């Protein structure tokens, strides 16, 4: 027995999409920057060192004295010699005043005064200990003051370029429905039959 059949065939529609991406370009120009660095304020004050050398004791040791010291020594020696001679003359006057005593005071005074006694004192060689050296080191006064840098910066706006994307749709395959009937017979009036 043949059963009538209905066959349906469908075809799906196919849609094709073509896309073009958006494009963004970004350019950032460098900022204008200027930097000026003023020089630091610098002042230097130099105090020179001081060196003093005193050789007076070394020259004094050689009996080479300056005129002021020699004058002081001679004045002191003269004062002392005057005092001694004054005492000596007073003593000799007393001896001569007592001439009635035995002896010859004039002859003895002349004998004592007839010769000279003096001593020569030779100094030694100058040595390191007799030279006085005084040294005061110098110093430097340094004043430095830094100056702040002058910075000027001008920013620049970024450059942005934008290109829109696109989407294009295209029907690549249309949908369809096919209907087919098999084994279907039409029976009409008075025995009429027809296979469809």
C-alpha positions in Angstrom: 0.0 0.0 0.0 1.4 3.3 -0.9 0.9 6.1 1.6 0.7 9.6 0.2 3.7 11.7 1.2 4.3 15.4 1.3 8.0 16.3 1.0 9.1 19.8 2.0 12.7 21.0 1.2 13.8 24.3 2.6 16.9 26.4 1.9 18.2 28.8 4.5 18.9 32.3 3.6 22.6 33.4 3.9 23.5 36.9 4.7 27.1 38.1 4.1 28.5 41.0 6.1 31.6 43.0 5.1 33.0 45.1 7.8 35.7 47.8 7.6 37.2 48.7 11.0 37.3 52.2 12.2 40.7 53.9 12.2 42.0 56.2 14.9 45.3 58.0 14.6 46.7 60.0 17.5 49.7 62.3 17.2 51.1 64.1 20.3 53.4 66.9 19.4 56.1 67.6 22.0 55.6 70.4 24.4 57.8 73.5 23.9 60.1 73.5 26.9 62.8 76.1 27.6 65.1 75.8 30.6 67.5 78.6 31.7 69.8 77.9 34.6 71.3 81.1 36.0 74.8 80.8 37.4 75.1 80.5 41.2 76.2 83.6 43.1 79.7 82.7 44.3 81.9 85.0 46.4 85.3 83.9 47.7 87.2 86.1 50.2 90.8 84.9 50.8 92.6 85.9 54.0 96.3 85.4 53.4 98.4 83.5 55.9 100.8 85.3 58.3 104.3 84.1 58.9 106.6 85.8 61.4 110.2 84.8 62.0 112.0 86.4 65.0 115.8 85.9 64.9 116.6 88.4 67.7 117.7 85.7 70.1 120.0 84.1 67.5 121.7 87.4 66.7 121.8 88.3 70.4 123.6 85.0 71.0 126.3 86.2 68.4 126.4 89.6 70.1 124.9 91.2 67.0 122.2 93.3 68.6 120.1 96.0 67.2 120.7 99.6 68.0 117.9 100.0 70.4 118.9 96.9 72.5 122.6 98.0 72.3 121.6 101.5 73.6 119.6 100.1 76.5 122.5 97.8 77.5 125.1 100.6 77.2 122.8 103.0 79.3 122.4 100.3 81.9 126.1 99.5 81.9 127.0 103.3 82.1 124.6 103.7 85.0 126.1 100.8 86.9 129.7 102.0 86.1 128.8 105.5 87.3 127.5 104.1 90.6 130.5 101.9 91.0 133.0 104.7 90.2 131.1 107.0 92.5 131.5 104.5 95.4 135.1 104.0 94.4 135.9 107.7 94.3 134.2 108.1 97.7 136.3 105.3 99.1 139.5 106.8 97.6 138.6 110.2 98.9 138.2 108.7 102.4 141.7 107.1 102.1 143.3 110.4 101.0 141.5 112.2 103.8 143.2 109.9 106.3 146.7 110.6 105.0 147.9 110.9 108.5 147.6 107.1 108.7 150.6 105.1 107.7 151.0 104.1 104.1 151.0 105.9 100.8 147.3 106.1 99.7 148.1 108.1 96.5 150.5 105.5 95.2 148.2 102.6 96.0 145.3 104.4 94.3 147.4 105.0 91.2 148.5 101.4 91.1 144.9 100.2 91.2 143.8 102.6 88.5 146.8 102.0 86.2 145.4 98.9 84.5 142.2 98.0 82.9 140.3 94.7 83.4 137.7 93.7 80.9 136.1 90.4 79.9 135.2 89.3 76.4 132.2 87.1 76.2 131.8 85.4 72.8 128.4 84.1 72.0 127.7 80.7 70.5 126.4 79.9 67.1 122.6 80.5 66.5 120.6 77.3 66.8 117.0 76.3 65.8 115.7 76.9 69.3 116.8 80.5 69.2 114.7 81.3 66.2 111.0 82.0 66.9 108.6 81.0 64.1 105.0 81.9 64.3 102.6 80.8 61.5 98.9 81.6 61.3 97.2 79.8 58.4 95.0 81.8 56.1 91.4 80.9 55.4 88.9 81.3 52.6 85.4 82.5 53.2 83.2 81.0 50.5 79.6 82.0 50.0 77.6 80.2 47.4 73.9 80.8 46.7 72.2 78.7 44.1 69.7 80.3 41.7 66.5 78.4 40.8 66.2 77.4 37.1 63.7 79.2 34.9 61.5 76.6 33.3 58.8 77.5 30.7 56.6 74.7 29.3 53.9 75.2 26.7 51.8 72.0 26.1 50.4 71.2 22.7 47.0 69.6 22.1 47.1 66.1 20.6 46.0 65.6 17.0 43.3 63.0 16.7 42.0 61.7 13.3 39.0 59.3 13.2 37.7 57.4 10.2 34.4 55.7 10.8 34.1 52.0 10.1 31.5 50.5 7.7 29.3 47.4 7.7 27.9 46.3 4.3 25.3 43.5 4.2 24.7 41.4 1.2 22.3 38.5 0.6 24.4 35.7 -0.6 21.6 33.0 -0.7 17.9 33.5 -0.6 15.7 31.2 1.3 13.4 28.8 -0.5 10.7 26.2 0.3 9.9 23.3 -2.1 6.9 21.2 -1.4 6.5 17.9 -3.3 3.6 15.4 -3.0 4.1 11.7 -3.8 1.7 8.8 -4.0 -1.3 11.0 -3.9 -4.4 9.9 -5.8 -7.5 11.9 -6.4 -10.6 9.9 -6.6 -13.4 11.7 -8.2 -17.1 11.0 -8.9 -18.1 7.9 -10.8 -14.8 6.1 -10.4 -12.5 8.9 -11.6 -9.0 8.5 -10.4 -6.0 10.7 -11.0 -2.4 10.4 -9.6 -1.1 13.6 -8.6 
